[in-house]
Amino acid sequence: MSTDRQNVPAAAAHPGVVPPGLPAHDPADATENAVIARLAGNWHRRAAVKREEPDLDTLYDLARDDYPEQILPFRDHPTFLALSPEDRTRLLSWAWVSYNRTTVLLEGQIVNPAFQLGLDGFFPQLGGELMQRSLAQAMVDEQYHTLMHLNASAVTRRRRGEALPDAALPKPLIVRRHDELRAAGSEEWERSLTTLAFATVAEISINAYLNLIAEDKEIQPVNSAAVRIHNRDEYCHASIAAVLAERVHADLDEDKRAFFLGSLVSGLEAFVGNDFTTWHRIMDETGIPGGHAMLDDVRSAGRKRLVQDFTGLHGLVERLGALDRFDFDWSRSITDSDAASPAA
């Protein structure tokens, strides 16, 4: 890997990925990686799993929405705007439960398996005690996030008095796409790079999604607080994921680099896409009159992206020297080299 950035300040070396106060890693220094050393050493102070849990039931406010209306793909559709208060509340509760389920399956079936590959030595360039410790700590974080989001759905069911069963929902879009691509891989390296690529997308891009919920002052305070806690860990995980991706990419031959980049594109498209399959299932469960037609209208109108801020991943691809080979439409996006507003 090129080492011409070893004297560049952290913010320039990792724009949009490294959180404030965390230095960029130095790929030229085999014995001391600043990002990994800092993250590993600070884990006991910053990790959500190390903090006391609040009593969610006492903090739950029945008068608040469970999920931000403004990020619904059909937020301005006449059918949604005409819903009764009861149907609207139930739909937003389903949206929240679906979000939690997506998080649980993403962490458990993509992110932690990717970190486990690093621990297992499948990517030999990821050796070293600090990296191993950081990967293990991140995996504990992700397990705790799973528990947090399971608890968040559970309190919603209790306080709303609704079943809202996870089992009624399909696997989320990013997990379905990940499963399809892994099943299509004939070689172990293809399956492993697919998982690493999807995990990289999730860990570097998830803050843009979490921010949409964490910063919403109108929704259920228990829900936004849970997402804020999750979000703090993910800013650190973005740094770890960036280190993994850069080190692995540097060690691949050209064919495998092309495969990895293609998998990053597939992961990004799945991560940012509105999951209409899941929304249709929710309409089945809620029985919203005209709900399926509403989704068809929105999809045909081209509202397919859930988020538009791809600053972190754009910066990573740029550092990999692969922007010209990354087949993704950045034109409706916020990136590190672009201050445009999100598309509607």
SEPATOR-938310 format. One record per atom (N, C-alpha, C, O): z, y, x. Coordinates in steps of 0.001 Angstrom, whole numbers, plus 500000, padded with zeros to 6 digits. Example, Ala and Ser with C-alpha at 12.3 -4.5 7.8 and 13.67 -1.06 7.14 Angstrom:
BEGIN
507800494310513190/507800495500512300/507800496700513200/508465496681514236/507080497750512850/507140498940513670/507870500030512900/508039501138513409/
// end
This chain:
BEGIN
500000498808500847/500000500000500000/500000501241500882/500615501252501948/499304502294500431/499280503533501188/500675504130501291/501462504041500349/500986504743502444/502308505342502644/502223506843502814/503150507448503353/501130507472502367/500972508899502614/501832509751501688/501790510979501774/502620509121500791/503478509893499907/504941509829500339/505815510308499616/505223509244501509/506618508979501833/507442510259501982/508665510207501859/506807511409502244/507566512642502392/507423513568501185/507877514712501221/506795513078500122/506623513884498926/507919513877498137/508553512828498029/508347515032497568/509562515059496765/509480514076495610/508391513716495163/510648513643495128/510703512604494093/509929512969492853/509197512140492313/510077514208492384/509415514586491133/507915514504491255/507230514205490277/507384514766492447/505938514693492623/505464513266492794/504374512906492349/506287512451493442/505876511077493691/505866510238492436/505053509323492307/506768510538491499/506856509765490266/506913510691489059/507911510673488339/505884511502488806/505921512429487680/506033511673486376/505297510719486127/506990512123485524/507100511556484196/507752510197484148/507906509637483063/508149509634485301/508766508308485293/510208508393485747/511091507851485083/510471509055486858/511815509101487408/512658510120486641/512256511278486533/513803509726486109/514645510653485379/515264511679486305/515331511449487513/515726512821485767/516323513859486604/517467513301487437/518306512550486942/517484513677488693/518558513264489573/518328511954490285/519120511580491150/517258511240489945/516974509974490608/515806510144491570/514744510614491164/515977509776492823/514886509933493801/513812508891493607/514065507816493064/512605509211494053/511521508226494016/511747507189495108/512398507457496118/511197505998494884/511331504975495914/510336505249497032/509327505924496830/510630504723498198/509770504889499361/509166503533499688/509840502696500289/507918503292499312/507326501975499549/507146501655501022/506897500501501370/507266502653501903/507093502409503328/508373501909503987/508332501404505110/509509502042503304/510790501663503887/511216500323503324/511663500241502180/511083499276504115/511351497922503629/512837497647503480/513213496704502785/513698498447504115/515122498130504103/515938499002503165/517085498679502859/515366500093502712/516122500978501839/515202501605500817/514358502432501163/515352501225499575/514568501818498492/515492502723497699/516437502251497066/515224504020497732/516181504979497182/516417504796495688/517553504867495219/515345504561494950/515516504389493504/516374503176493198/517339503263492437/516025502055493786/516728500826493488/518176500894493955/519074500423493257/518413501476495133/519780501604495623/520619502455494680/521754502101494363/520064503571494235/520807504458493344/521081503799491998/522203503855491495/520069503181491419/520242502555490112/521243501418490178/522092501288489296/521155500602491201/522080499486491335/523510499977491518/524442499411490948/523682501020492306/525019501530492574/525649502262491408/526873502285491280/524827502865490551/525350503669489446/525444502911488139/525868503480487134/525064501649488121/524968500915486861/526280500915486089/526274501053484866/527410500763486785/528697500666486094/529067501974485398/529920501973484510/528435503101485787/528740504384485157/527785504742484034/528187505402483076/526509504317484130/525533504796483157/525152503767482092/524637504158481044/525382502466482314/524856501451481408/525567501472480061/526790501597479995/524782501346478979/525345501334477634/526311500175477452/527308500300476741/526018499039478095/526851497852477909/528267498065478429/529176497331478042/528475499049479294/529785499289479871/530627500255479035/531749500586479418/530100500705477905/530801501703477102/531428501080475853/530972500048475359/532483501729475354/533161501234474166/532285501427472934/531626502457472789/532279500435472048/531464500492470844/532199501211469717/533391500980469513/531494502091468972/532124502753467826/532105501843466604/531410500827466588/532874502212465582/532862501501464305/531705502046463481/531806503127462901/530608501299463431/529395501812462805/529562502052461312/529027503024460778/530298501180460632/530435501306459181/531107502617458782/530720503231457788/532096503048459538/532802504278459180/531953505516459452/532209506577458883/530955505392460307/530105506531460657/528836506603459812/528113507599459858/528566505563459051/527318505499458291/527356506478457128/528343506532456393/526294507250456955/526198508270455921/525102507875454934/523915507969455248/525497507440453754/524534506964452753/523565508050452300/522507507739451753/523904509296452514/523038510389452065/521877510652453034/520954511396452702/521918510063454193/520877510300455206/519829509193455182/520118508051454827/518595509557455572/517529508565455727/517826507669456923/518501508077457867/517311506436456869/517514505504457974/516470505644459074/516674505141460179/515361506313458797/514240506361459743/513510507683459543/513416508168458416/512989508277460624/512332509579460486/511045509512459658/510126508758459978/510998510296458616/509812510334457765/508587510806458524/507475510358458244/508774511722459500/507626512344460147/506840511408461047/505729511749461452/507384510223461380/506609509304462211/506023508152461403/505455507223461979/506151508197460094/505465507224459257/503964507509459283/503575508675459221/503124506512459369/501681506778459394/501161507345458075/500080507933458034/501928507171456997/501511507625455660/502394508764455153/502506508971453944/503021509502456073/504017510506455703/503497511574454746/504266512115453952/502189511888454809/501640512942453959/500708512394452886/499968513156452264/500735511083452661/499865510483451650/500462510730450261/501680510647450101/499636511031449256/500154511308447906/501014510186447336/501980510456446622/500684508950447633/501480507833447107/502897507869447647/503850507654446898/503050508137448935/504390508232449512/505127509449448973/506307509362448635/504444510571448892/505092511798448429/505557511694446984/506475512406446576/504936510819446212/505291510676444799/506357509610444551/506726509379443400/506861508958445594/507837507891445401/509142508411444806/509543509550445045/509791507555444032/511133507876443537/512092507902444722/511809507289445751/513229508604444597/514202508607445698/514648507208446101/514870506942447282/514781506308445121/515225504955445416/514189504186446232/514526503519447211/512910504289445814/511853503588446551/511682504173447948/511449503442448911/511796505484448051/511653506134449358/512768505682450299/512507505362451459/513998505653449814/515127505229450643/514954503787451099/515197503470452264/514538502916450190/514375501504450535/513258501319451554/513375500499452465/512179502076451403/511067501975452350/511502502411453746/511134501780454736/512284503488453828/512749503964455128/513781503009455734/513866502890456957/514554502337454901/515473501316455423/514698500145456000/515061499614457049/513634499741455323/512777498680455854/512140499109457180/512029498306458107/511728500366457264/511132500867458509/512132500761459652/511762500399460769/513382501071459384/514423501004460415/514688499550460840/514798499260462031/514790498654459874/515005497245460190/513824496689460985/514012495915461924/512619497083460611/511438496639461339/511438497167462768/511087496445463701/511828498420462937/511924498993464286/512918498200465136/512635497878466290/514075497887464565/515075497120465305/514550495741465675/514767495267466790/513862495100464744/513314493774465023/512279493849466146/512246492985467022/511442494873466118/510452495052467188/511141495178468538/510713494575469522/512207495964468578/512945496149469823/513526494833470316/513414494504471497/514142494084469419/514767492816469788/513733491845470361/513975491228471398/512592491706469698/511580490754470165/510883491254471429/510541490454472300/510672492536471538/510057493095472742/510939492859473961/510457492436475012/512237493135473817/513155492940474937/513265491461475306/513247491100476483/513380490610474280/513651489204474529/512444488380474927/512578487415475680/511258488745474434/510084487900474657/509096488479475670/508176487783476099/509277489750476059/508356490340477037/509100490934478232/508824490570479375/510040491845477978/510661492582479083/511545491677479942/511347491589481154/512502491017479333/513368490160480145/512618489011480821/512929488687481967/511637488378480154/510856487372480886/510138487941482110/510004487256483124/509674489196482019/509026489807483185/510028490019484310/509731489734485470/511219490519483972/512248490695484998/512660489344485585/512943489240486778/512691488311484738/513068486979485228/512049486458486239/512416485776487196/510777486774486029/509764486380486998/510076486965488368/509899486310489395/510549488227488364/510937488842489627/512121488150490259/512142487921491469/513119487811489439/514297487110489959/513941485720490475/514517485243491453/512985485075489806/512598483711490188/511735483666491445/511450482586491963/511317484830491938/510508484862493141/509033484642492900/508288484372493843/508584484754491630/507166484558491373/506344485655492042/505218485413492476/506914486874492127/506278487968492857/507050488125494163/508052488839494193/506613487481495242/507414487418496469/507685488771497098/508658488911497838/506858489773496828/507059491091497416/508225491840496796/508522492962497205/508906491228495796/510033491871495143/511360491357495678/512388491500495016/511355490771496847/512590490250497414/513525491371497831/513148492543497828/514741491002498188/515732491977498625/516890492048497646/516697491968496433/518084492198498178/519293492171497357/519329493296496330/519713493073495182/518932494507496734/519010495629495805/518067495441494623/518441495714493482/516858494981494885/515928494744493794/516433493635492884/516363493757491661/516936492569493462/517454491473492658/518603491944491768/518665491595490589/519507492732492334/520640493225491563/520178494148490436/520692494076489320/519211495013490729/518716495936489710/518023495194488572/518187495549487405/517250494167488911/516603493367487872/517640492671486994/517514492652485769/518665492101487626/519699491414486857/520456492390485961/520763492075484812/520755493573486492/521447494576485686/520586495021484504/521084495185483390/519295495214484757/518399495620483679/518333494546482600/518247494867481414/518371493286482994/518337492211482012/519600492202481155/519537491916479960/520745492513481761/521977492638480974/521848493803479999/522233493691478835/521302494924480479/521062496068479597/520234495644478386/520577495956477245/519145494933478648/518229494571477564/518910493634476564/518684493748475360/519728492722477047/520467491850476144/521417492663475272/521588492378474087/522025493667475868/522937494510475094/522171495358474079/522647495585472967/520989495821474464/520169496552473493/519848495673472296/519848496136471156/519574494399472563/519331493461471466/520524493421470522/520358493495469304/521719493305471075/522922493277470246/523083494586469480/523411494574468293/522855495716470150/522963497016469488/522051497101468273/522468497559467209/520819496664468427/519861496807467334/520092495777466232/519820496048465062/520584494617466591/520992493662465556/522145494235464735/522157494125463509/523113494847465420/524236495462464718/523781496623463842/524303496822462745/522807497388464330/522315498537463562/521654498087462264/521832498722461225/520893496999462317/520300496470461087/521372495900460167/521294496047458947/522368495252460754/523422494639459944/524204495691459157/524493495492457977/524545496801459800/525296497827459081/524427498469458001/524934498863456951/523139498574458249/522227499113457228/522221498201456007/522287498678454874/522142496910456230/522158495964455094/523471496062454319/523474496077453088/524580496128455045/525880496188454367/526026497465453553/526432497417452392/525704498588454142/525941499867453486/524919500158452394/525238500839451419/523699499655452541/522680499861451512/522761498804450415/522214498982449327/523448497703450710/523518496633449728/522192495949449494/521903495497448385/521373495872450550/520045495263450470/519949494113451476/520559494161452545/519177493078451123/519018491931452032/518197492307453268/518600492001454390/517059492963453075/516199493429454173/516069492372455279/516381492661456434/515619491170454955/515660490072455931/514617490196457041/513441490452456780/515062490013458267/514135489997459401/513068488918459230/511912489108459607/513471487788458657/512558486649458539/511356486958457658/510353486247457718/511437488004456841/510308488370455986/509203489072456764/508078489194456278/509523489535457977/508575490323458760/507821489457459760/508385488503460297/506555489775460018/505818489067461075/506285489546462443/507016490531462545/505866488853463486/506106489380464822/505408490729464949/504331490917464384/506003491675465683/505366492987465836/504058492902466622/503805491930467334/503248493924466480/501912493960467069/501916493668468556/501120492852469021/502793494313469317/502764494130470776/503127492694471157/502591492160472128/504027492069470407/504393490682470702/503260489737470320/502962488792471050/502629489990469179/501498489145468779/500376489220469803/499810488194470182/500053490427470254/498973490588471229/499329489945472562/498480489321473199/500569490092472981/501041489456474211/500902487941474112/500437487291475048/501305487388472982/501201485935472793/499744485466472846/499443484428473436/498844486237472225/497423485875472215/496855485841473628/496149484904474000/497168486871474411/496608486946475756/497210485887476682/496508485331477527/498493485610476528/499089484545477339/498476483186476979/498222482361477856/498244482966475692/497648481700475265/496231481543475799/495766480426476028/495542482674475999/494169482632476503/494112482445478017/493060482107478560/495233482661478699/495244482536480160/495273481078480598/496130480307480165/494348480712481445/494275479326481911/495077479100483174/495371477958483528/495439480189483866/496179480089485124/497567480714484967/497752481644484183/498526480200485714/499884480741485633/499920482205486029/500657482986485427/499132482597487039/499146483992487467/498620484916486372/499068486057486263/497675484437485560/497175485260484457/498266485492483415/498448486609482932/498979484442483081/500047484576482093/501176485458482617/501739486261481873/501502485307483884/502593486094484454/502222487564484584/503045488433484294/501002487857485014/500579489252485113/500450489895483736/500677491095483588/500088489109482732/500048489633481368/501435490075480932/501603491169480393/502426489226481164/503793489572480783/504289490776481570/504914491671481001/504019490809482868/504441491957483680/503781493240483195/504435494279483110/502487493174482874/501773494371482418/502338494884481108/502568496085480968/502568494002480143/503104494426478851/504520494986479004/504876495967478351/505327494361479870/506669494878480110/506616496243480788/507417497123480474/505679496422481713/505518497706482390/505190498807481389/505784499884481429/504254498541480502/503904499507479467/505125499857478631/505412501030478396/505840498835478187/506989499069477318/508070499876478017/508573500848477454/508432499495479222/509535500154479903/509207501576480337/510093502430480376/507943501842480663/507569503189481095/507230504090479917/507380505308480009/506774503508478812/506322504324477674/507328504407476543/507166505233475645/508359503582476556/509224503489475381/510015504766475122/510373505039473976/510297505555476160/511060506780475933/510361507725474974/511012508401474178/509020507776475045/508285508658474142/508504508253472684/508567509111471804/508622506945472428/508889506449471080/510349506675470702/510648507174469617/511258506303471608/512683506460471323/513045507915471067/513892508200470220/512417508837471787/512714510251471595/512446510713470170/513136511592469655/511435510115469532/511091510507468167/512230510218467200/512365510895466180/513048509220467512/514179508862466657/515467509489467185/516261510033466418/515668509410468497/516915509892469091/517124511383468867/518261511832468722/516053512147468839/516171513602468732/516094514107467295/516155515313467058/515961513200466342/515879513610464935/517281513907464413/518149513034464434/517507515130463946/518827515559463495/519064515300462012/520171515513461518/518044514848461303/518158514689459859/518471513258459436/519016513043458353/518137512279460268/518314510886459853/519758510435460045/520612511185460519/519995509208459667/521291508555459796/521858508750461202/521245508292462166/523016509421461355/523549509670462703/523863508400463474/523738508383464698/524269507337462792/524502506067463474/523218505575464122/523237505092465254/522104505695463410/520831505199463921/520340506018465101/519945505460466125/520363507330464965/519890508165466073/520788508009467293/520304508070468423/522101507807467082/523010507614468208/522714506308468936/522730506263470166/522444505246468178/522113503960468802/520875504084469669/520818503518470760/519881504822469187/518646504982469944/518867505865471171/518282505615472224/519702506889471044/519997507730472210/520658506912473320/520328507075474495/521592506032472945/522261505188473944/521252504276474621/521248504139475845/520399503657473823/519329502808474362/518434503619475296/518058503154476372/518105504820474878/517170505656475621/517660505967477031/516866506004477971/518961506188477180/519495506520478506/519238505388479499/518849505635480641/519453504163479068/519167503036479952/517684502956480286/517310502651481419/516838503232479288/515397503049479503/514817504054480490/513818503758481145/515418505232480612/514942506156481638/515105505528483023/514254505707483893/516191504797483221/516389504122484503/515472502911484635/514948502640485715/515279502184483535/514401501017483589/512958501421483895/512213500652484503/512562502626483475/511213503099483785/510996503149485291/509914502816485775/512011503559486026/511900503613487478/511765502218488066/510953501991488964/512563501282487558/512493499902488044/511123499313487752/510516498677488614/510628499530486513/509324498984486129/508205499556486986/507263498847487339/508309500841487321/507289501459488159/507275500837489549/506209500590490112/508456500587490100/508544499947491412/507913498559491367/507135498196492250/508249497788490343/507679496449490206/506161496507490162/505482495801490908/505633497352489285/504185497405489099/503466497822490380/502439497242490732/503996498817491070/503334499296492287/503368498241493395/502376498033494093/504506497585493548/504601496575494603/503705495372494307/503029494859495198/503707494928493053/502873493779492712/501399494135492851/500631493374493439/500995495296492310/499596495716492377/499118495792493829/497997495387494139/499962496306494708/499566496463496114/499271495131496780/498508495079497744/499861494059496284/499738492751496923/498637491894496312/498379490789496788/497980492393495255/496956491597494568/495581491779495205/495298492818495803/494727490759495072/493335490941495479/492605491710494379/493184491987493328/491352492052494611/490633492933493694/490475492329492302/490604493038491303/490200491041492227/490038490405490913/491337490435490124/491336490700488921/492442490163490805/493728490159490104/494172491579489755/494833491790488738/493812492554490594/494103493947490238/493357494336488969/493917494990488089/492106493937488877/491319494242487680/491933493585486451/491976494185485377/492404492363486607/493047491662485498/494326492388485086/494579492582483897/495129492787486070/496385493480485784/496127494803485066/496813495123484095/495151495568485531/494828496838484881/494343496615483452/494714497359482544/493511495588483249/493055495277481906/494203494888480996/494201495228479813/495185494178481537/496361493804480757/497220495020480433/497807495094479354/497299495970481357/498012497223481064/497356497957479901/498046498480479026/496028497996479890/495304498655478791/495614497946477471/495922498597476473/495533496630477466/495814495877476240/497243496107475770/497494496261474575/498176496129476714/499567496376476353/499776497761475790/500520497933474825/499128498755476380/499282500125475898/498706500285474499/499323500910473636/497527499723474275/496912499826472948/497794499171471886/497913499684470774/498412498035472231/499287497360471277/500591498121471088/501115498187469976/501122498699472170/502408499385472103/502339500637471239/503254500907470461/501268501395471370/501195502684470673/500549502580469296/500530503558468549/500023501414468952/499330501289467679/500277501146466500/501320500504466616/499921501742465361/500658501501464129/500405500060463682/499262499606463628/501473499360463367/501383497941463036/501155497777461531/502104497610460764/499903497825461126/499593497773459697/499873496397459097/500143496294457901/499814495345459902/500167494022459389/501614494004458907/501912493495457826/502500494557459711/503906494623459320/504109495541458130/504894495231457234/503409496668458111/503553497592456971/503090496937455669/503708497137454623/502022496167455727/501574495473454511/502630494476454035/502841494314452833/503288493813454977/504343492879454591/505513493634453935/506107493152452970/505827494798454460/506891495609453869/506516496039452446/507367496079451558/505251496355452245/504817496703450885/504954495500449950/505273495664448773/504716494311450461/504955493107449660/506420493020449246/506735492707448098/507307493299450193/508740493173449940/509266494258448999/510131493993448165/508750495457449133/509256496569448322/508552496683446975/509103497236446023/507340496162446902/506592496295445662/506217497727445337/506091498083444165/506037498553446357/505674499958446135/504323500027445418/503338499514445950/504237500637444238/502945500746443534/501925501512444389/502190502625444843/500782500908444593/499742501552445395/500006501520446884/499291502175447642/501017500772447334/501382500773448750/500301500224449653/500028500793450711/499680499124449251/498629498532450084/497411499452450165/496816499600451232/497040500066449047/495905500995449052/496208502193449938/495322502696450630/497452502650449920/497863503765450782/497655503415452254/497130504226453016/498061502226452651/497884501801454041/496416501702454410/496023502070455517/495603501205453486/494165501116453752/493566502499453937/492702502695454792/494018503458453140/493531504840453275/493868505405454647/493021506001455313/495111505210455058/495574505769456329/494838505131457503/494443505811458450/494661503823457423/493975503124458520/492523503560458618/492011503771459717/491859503695457487/490449504101457516/490289505538457987/489224505924458470/491344506324457847/491296507717458308/491507507828459816/491380508912460385/491830506709460461/491940506704461921/493312507005462457/493456507263463652/494333506982461615/495683507253462108/496271505953462645/497018505263461950/495929505630463878/496276504320464429/497319504375465534/497861503335465908/497620505563466070/498582505655467151/499943506131466654/500045507112465916/500974505422467070/502328505791466713/502819506955467568/503482507859467059/502499506942468873/502885508027469779/501669508469470572/500686507737470686/501748509680471121/500650510211471934/501069510605473340/500232511015474144/502359510485473645/502842510906474960/502829509716475918/503673508824475834/501858509721476825/501709508630477787/501896509134479215/501289508614480151/502737510146479373/502928510764480679/503300509751481751/502715509743482834/504265508904481451/504748507961482446/503696506986482898/503516506787484099/502989506365481961/501994505365482345/500784506018483011/500219505461483953/500387507181482535/499285507895483179/499627508169484644/498783508009485527/500880508586484896/501295508831486272/501271507577487116/500876507617488281/501695506455486534/501664505197487271/500236504808487631/499954504468488780/499337504857486657/497948504467486920/497329505391487966/496545504948488805/497678506655487916/497173507592488918/497671507222490313/496912507271491281/498950506852490414/499482506457491724/498865505166492217/498778504937493424/498437504324491297/497744503090491687/496311503371492116/495621502470492595/495857504606491951/494485504958492291/493471504322491375/492367503981491800/493850504156490085/493021503352489183/492608504082487914/492153503440486967/492751505399487864/492403506112486633/490947505900486241/490631505809485055/490057505819487230/488636505646486925/488306504240486451/487211503994485945/489250503314486613/489036501931486179/489928501544485003/489978500377484612/490628502521484446/491567502255483355/490901502640482042/490797503820481709/490456501639481305/489621501840480125/490464502172478896/490617501358477986/491011503401478894/491838503851477778/491479505301477468/491242506096478378/491440505641476191/491097507000475766/492338507880475844/493201507835474967/492416508688476914/493548509602477082/493345510910476315/494226511769476331/492199511077475644/491826512388475112/492766512880474024/492916514090473852/493409511973473279/494343512391472242/495779512156472695/496643511769471909/496010512402473986/497295512038474564/497911513205475315/497229514146475722/499235513111475487/499942513969476425/500101513163477703/500624512048477681/499653513721478810/499794513044480100/500398514019481090/500598515194480784/500686513516482285/501295514349483307/500367515450483795/500834516415484400/499069515335483550/498136516360483999/497573517157482825/496535517809482937/498272517090481710/497710517633480477/498855518082479588/499776517307479331/498814519305479119/499891519842478281/499473519965476830/500053520756476086/498482519199476416/497984519298475049/499034518839474047/499933518067474379/498905519327472817/499804518907471744/499367517563471219/498192517209471325/500329516771470627/499969515474470067/498936515614468963/498950516582468203/498045514642468883/497064514625467793/497753514294466492/498818513676466479/497148514705465405/497737514431464095/497572512976463745/498004512546462675/
// end
